[in-house]
Amino acid sequence: MFSIKIPQKMKSPEAVIEKWAVQKGEPLKKGDLLLVLKTAEEFVEIQCPEDAFLLQISKPEGAIVSRGQVAAIVGAKGESVSSPQMFQDKAPQPSSEKKQEVAEEKKPVSIPPKEVQMASDSKPTTCAEKVIPILMPQAGQTMEEGTLLAWKVKEGDRIAVGQVIFEMETDKAVMEVEAVDAGRLAKIVVREGQTVPVKTPVAYLAESDADVEAYLTAHPMTSQAAPPAEEEQQATQSGGYEGLQTAPAHTQAGRIKASPAARKIASERGIDLAAVPFGSGPGGRILSQDVEKVQPSTAGGIRKPLSKMRKAIANNLLYSKQHIPHFYTKLTIHAQPLFETYKQTKEKFPCSVNDFVVMACAKAIREYPAFRSQLRENEIIEFADVNIGIAVGTEEGLTVPVLLKADHLSLSELAEKSRRLAAAAREGKLEGVGQGIFTITNLGMFGVEEFSAIINPPESAILAVGAIREGALAENGQLKPTRLMTMTLSSDHRIIDGVLAARFLQTLKGLLENPRQLLES
């Protein structure tokens, strides 16, 4: 077993996984195409170096990757990749003729990990090739920085792909961050409580501490922030950062830079950070002492700055309405069978009407690939997994945890996982962020009969579900009392046409008006 890594010889330090040519579990022959990378300058094809099976994909299509990061694990059919040791590349053993030489040298032999490259190279491995940065991830298009809340591992630990290594706070929630590369955690450079920009290294993987130090010397960090407490203390002791008294610094998206302590005080006192005339921190960053000098204004009403979550929601949905050509299709279904089946099923295991809707959507999305596709630049990327986002309202705002591979779940499994996702979201922890391909938002529990929703970019559609309500259905010229439910589909017209949207809704209608078939899956 060995890892497939992003080549060190790429012209750009980062690339986007454009396409996977094979799926997990499929056999590979030596020379078979594994995946295609896209950089700003080139397309890079990575081939399998020997006959094997694709055991795990660590980087999905659309993911941003860096040189040296693990993209996949390949090996023998059925081989387990659950333990950290399984992710370590197998080092070749010295031949019997060389064993004596190794023993005489009495020095450890550092053998670089096996790595897929675009061309063979006889040059010696550099320290940069032995060191893998762990980056602060970008969870969503509008995320600019993250706060590292807690490390789940310590320096010297060996970590495996998929292992939770730290918790971070984004604009919208607290998230667990999983490792995308396996190896030894050699050095942690961002401590708990620090806020740093996305894609900033927070730690490094390496077998040798010396390699990390050499790497840091060659690649000095330029965007690391000081811990909030330390930053505030430095400013207090020195009476401010002399020579740095400037207007508050702004990010590229216009967000004012401020320490977490300053943001907390501003929020509590109803002070708009834009009203702070100067930031005494590095580069104009606003500190708590700067906020304390500003008196809150009550003229014309109470001023309350947007919370991090509200600002993230505003930016995301504004982007969606400005860049995605929405169109809307609405359909009302005969919901009496759905209501009755739901009531009967609820006696067997906890479930909701929304679970039936999610189940039906999963089946329909499997049938219509456009609804699990995304437009990126001039290409449409079709995803294999039906990962459905479920909108959950919290006191701070709307969050969207993602139910992974929903089309592979039974209704009881789907209901149990949906409850767990919603409960975690209300506690500030989101799962599956960035992996959704379709979102469902339901206001039926509030009695809302119908509404239209804004697409969650970069997805291609969102379904708004209204309440099951009493109504009448015309049949053979007569009105009969029944129950009705209205669904409104918002679609990206660049990917989905009106006829396709109508067919999708007709398929949903057929599934929800005959809900017994959802129990048989």
WOMODA-V973141 format. One record per residue. N is the residue number from 1. RES is the residue in three letters. PHI is phi as a letter, one per 40 degrees, with the letter a starting at -180 (none if undefined). BURIAL is # if it has 16 or more other ideal C-beta (glycine too) atoms within 10 Angstrom, else .. D_FIRST is the distance of its C-alpha to the first C-alpha in whole Angstrom. Layout:
n={N N}
res={RES RES}
phi={PHI PHI}
burial={BURIAL BURIAL}
d_first={D_FIRST D_FIRST}
//
This chain:
n={1 2 3 4 5 6 7 8 9 10 11 12 13 14 15 16 17 18 19 20 21 22 23 24 25 26 27 28 29 30 31 32 33 34 35 36 37 38 39 40 41 42 43 44 45 46 47 48 49 50 51 52 53 54 55 56 57 58 59 60 61 62 63 64 65 66 67 68 69 70 71 72 73 74 75 76 77 78 79 80 81 82 83 84 85 86 87 88 89 90 91 92 93 94 95 96 97 98 99 100 101 102 103 104 105 106 107 108 109 110 111 112 113 114 115 116 117 118 119 120 121 122 123 124 125 126 127 128 129 130 131 132 133 134 135 136 137 138 139 140 141 142 143 144 145 146 147 148 149 150 151 152 153 154 155 156 157 158 159 160 161 162 163 164 165 166 167 168 169 170 171 172 173 174 175 176 177 178 179 180 181 182 183 184 185 186 187 188 189 190 191 192 193 194 195 196 197 198 199 200 201 202 203 204 205 206 207 208 209 210 211 212 213 214 215 216 217 218 219 220 221 222 223 224 225 226 227 228 229 230 231 232 233 234 235 236 237 238 239 240 241 242 243 244 245 246 247 248 249 250 251 252 253 254 255 256 257 258 259 260 261 262 263 264 265 266 267 268 269 270 271 272 273 274 275 276 277 278 279 280 281 282 283 284 285 286 287 288 289 290 291 292 293 294 295 296 297 298 299 300 301 302 303 304 305 306 307 308 309 310 311 312 313 314 315 316 317 318 319 320 321 322 323 324 325 326 327 328 329 330 331 332 333 334 335 336 337 338 339 340 341 342 343 344 345 346 347 348 349 350 351 352 353 354 355 356 357 358 359 360 361 362 363 364 365 366 367 368 369 370 371 372 373 374 375 376 377 378 379 380 381 382 383 384 385 386 387 388 389 390 391 392 393 394 395 396 397 398 399 400 401 402 403 404 405 406 407 408 409 410 411 412 413 414 415 416 417 418 419 420 421 422 423 424 425 426 427 428 429 430 431 432 433 434 435 436 437 438 439 440 441 442 443 444 445 446 447 448 449 450 451 452 453 454 455 456 457 458 459 460 461 462 463 464 465 466 467 468 469 470 471 472 473 474 475 476 477 478 479 480 481 482 483 484 485 486 487 488 489 490 491 492 493 494 495 496 497 498 499 500 501 502 503 504 505 506 507 508 509 510 511 512 513 514 515 516 517 518 519 520 521}
res={MET PHE SER ILE LYS ILE PRO GLN LYS MET LYS SER PRO GLU ALA VAL ILE GLU LYS TRP ALA VAL GLN LYS GLY GLU PRO LEU LYS LYS GLY ASP LEU LEU LEU VAL LEU LYS THR ALA GLU GLU PHE VAL GLU ILE GLN CYS PRO GLU ASP ALA PHE LEU LEU GLN ILE SER LYS PRO GLU GLY ALA ILE VAL SER ARG GLY GLN VAL ALA ALA ILE VAL GLY ALA LYS GLY GLU SER VAL SER SER PRO GLN MET PHE GLN ASP LYS ALA PRO GLN PRO SER SER GLU LYS LYS GLN GLU VAL ALA GLU GLU LYS LYS PRO VAL SER ILE PRO PRO LYS GLU VAL GLN MET ALA SER ASP SER LYS PRO THR THR CYS ALA GLU LYS VAL ILE PRO ILE LEU MET PRO GLN ALA GLY GLN THR MET GLU GLU GLY THR LEU LEU ALA TRP LYS VAL LYS GLU GLY ASP ARG ILE ALA VAL GLY GLN VAL ILE PHE GLU MET GLU THR ASP LYS ALA VAL MET GLU VAL GLU ALA VAL ASP ALA GLY ARG LEU ALA LYS ILE VAL VAL ARG GLU GLY GLN THR VAL PRO VAL LYS THR PRO VAL ALA TYR LEU ALA GLU SER ASP ALA ASP VAL GLU ALA TYR LEU THR ALA HIS PRO MET THR SER GLN ALA ALA PRO PRO ALA GLU GLU GLU GLN GLN ALA THR GLN SER GLY GLY TYR GLU GLY LEU GLN THR ALA PRO ALA HIS THR GLN ALA GLY ARG ILE LYS ALA SER PRO ALA ALA ARG LYS ILE ALA SER GLU ARG GLY ILE ASP LEU ALA ALA VAL PRO PHE GLY SER GLY PRO GLY GLY ARG ILE LEU SER GLN ASP VAL GLU LYS VAL GLN PRO SER THR ALA GLY GLY ILE ARG LYS PRO LEU SER LYS MET ARG LYS ALA ILE ALA ASN ASN LEU LEU TYR SER LYS GLN HIS ILE PRO HIS PHE TYR THR LYS LEU THR ILE HIS ALA GLN PRO LEU PHE GLU THR TYR LYS GLN THR LYS GLU LYS PHE PRO CYS SER VAL ASN ASP PHE VAL VAL MET ALA CYS ALA LYS ALA ILE ARG GLU TYR PRO ALA PHE ARG SER GLN LEU ARG GLU ASN GLU ILE ILE GLU PHE ALA ASP VAL ASN ILE GLY ILE ALA VAL GLY THR GLU GLU GLY LEU THR VAL PRO VAL LEU LEU LYS ALA ASP HIS LEU SER LEU SER GLU LEU ALA GLU LYS SER ARG ARG LEU ALA ALA ALA ALA ARG GLU GLY LYS LEU GLU GLY VAL GLY GLN GLY ILE PHE THR ILE THR ASN LEU GLY MET PHE GLY VAL GLU GLU PHE SER ALA ILE ILE ASN PRO PRO GLU SER ALA ILE LEU ALA VAL GLY ALA ILE ARG GLU GLY ALA LEU ALA GLU ASN GLY GLN LEU LYS PRO THR ARG LEU MET THR MET THR LEU SER SER ASP HIS ARG ILE ILE ASP GLY VAL LEU ALA ALA ARG PHE LEU GLN THR LEU LYS GLY LEU LEU GLU ASN PRO ARG GLN LEU LEU GLU SER}
phi={none a c b b c d c c c c b c b a b c c a c c b b d g c c b b d g c c c a b b b b c b a b b c b b c c a c a b c c a b c b c d g c c b b d g c c b a b b i c c g c c b c c d c c c c c c c c c c c c c c d c c c c c c f b c c c b c c c a c b c a c a c c c c c c c c c b b c b b c c b c h c c c b a b b c c a c c b b d g c c b b c g c c b a b b b b c b a c b c b c c b b b i c c c a b b b c c g c b b c c g c c b a b c a c b c c c c c c c c c c b c c b b c c c d d c c c c c c c c c c g h c c g b c b c d c b c c c g c c c a c d c c c c c c c c c g b c d c c c c b b c c d g g c c b d c c c c c c c c b b c g h c c b c c c d c c c c c c c c c c d c c c b b c c a b b b a b b c c d c c c c c d c c c c c c a c a b c c c c c c c c c d c c c c c b d c c b b b c b f b b b b c c c c c b b c b c b c b c c i c b b c b c c f c c c b c c c c c c c c c c c c c c c c c c g b b b g d g b c b a b b b b b c c c g c c a a b b c c c c c c b a a b b b c c c b c a b b c a f g b c b c a b b a b b b b c b c c c b b c d c c c c c c c c c d d c c c c b c d c c c c c}
burial={# # # # # # # # . # . . . # # # # # # # # # . . . . . # . . . # . # # # # # . . . . . # . # # # # . . # # # # # # # # . # # # . # # # # # # # # # # # . . . . . # . . # . # # # # . . . . . . . . . . . . . . . . . . . . . . . # . # # . . . . . . . . . . # . # # # # # # # # # # # # . # # # # # # # . . # . # . . . . # # # # . . . # # # # # # # # # # # # # # # # # # # # # # # # # # . . . # # # # # . # # # # # # # # . . . # # # # # # . . . . . . . . # # # # . . # # . . # . . . . # # . . # . . . # # . . . . . # # # # # # # # # . # # # . . . # . # . . # . . # # # # . # # # # # # # # . . # . . . . . . . . . . # . . # # # # # # . # # # . . # . . . # . # . . # . # # # # # # # # # . # # . . # . . . . . # # # # # # # # # # # # # # # . . # . # # # # # . . . . . . # . # . # # # # # # # # . . . # # # # # # # # # . # # . # . # . . # # # # # . . # # . # # . . # # # # # # # # # # # # # # # # # . . . . . # . . # # # # # # # # # # # # # # # # # . # . . . . . . . . . . . # # # # # # # # # # . . # # . . . # # . . # # . # # # . # # . . # . . # . . .}
d_first={0 4 7 10 13 17 18 20 23 24 28 28 26 25 25 25 22 24 23 19 20 17 17 14 13 15 14 13 15 14 17 17 18 16 18 21 22 26 28 32 32 29 27 23 21 17 16 12 12 11 11 9 9 10 9 11 14 14 17 20 22 25 23 24 21 22 20 17 16 13 14 11 7 6 4 7 10 11 8 9 9 12 12 12 10 7 8 8 7 7 11 12 15 18 20 23 26 24 24 28 28 25 27 30 29 28 26 23 21 19 16 15 12 10 12 13 17 20 21 20 22 23 25 23 21 24 24 23 20 19 21 20 23 23 25 28 27 30 30 33 35 38 36 37 36 34 35 33 34 32 29 26 25 26 25 23 21 17 16 14 14 17 18 22 23 27 29 31 35 35 39 38 36 34 30 27 25 21 18 17 15 13 14 18 21 23 26 28 31 32 34 34 37 37 37 35 35 32 29 30 28 28 26 23 20 19 19 22 26 27 25 26 29 29 28 30 33 32 31 34 34 37 36 36 39 40 40 43 45 45 46 49 50 50 52 54 55 55 57 55 53 56 56 53 56 55 55 52 49 47 44 43 44 47 46 47 46 46 45 44 47 49 48 49 52 53 52 54 57 57 56 55 53 54 58 57 58 56 53 53 49 47 48 50 48 50 50 52 55 56 55 58 60 60 63 62 64 65 67 67 65 62 59 55 52 50 47 43 42 46 45 41 43 46 44 41 44 46 43 43 46 47 44 43 46 46 48 49 49 51 51 53 52 54 52 54 51 49 51 52 48 47 50 49 45 46 47 44 42 42 42 43 45 42 39 41 41 37 37 39 37 34 35 37 34 32 35 36 33 35 35 32 32 33 35 33 36 37 34 33 29 29 26 25 25 29 29 32 34 37 39 40 44 44 47 45 45 42 39 36 33 31 30 26 26 30 30 28 30 33 36 36 32 33 36 35 32 35 37 34 33 37 38 35 37 40 39 37 34 32 29 27 29 29 27 30 31 35 37 39 42 45 48 50 50 53 55 54 55 53 51 49 46 45 41 38 37 35 35 37 39 40 42 45 47 50 52 53 56 59 61 63 61 64 64 66 69 68 66 65 63 59 57 55 52 51 48 48 45 45 43 42 44 42 39 41 45 48 47 44 44 47 45 42 45 47 43 43 47 46 43 45 49 47 45 44 42 40 40 39 35}
//
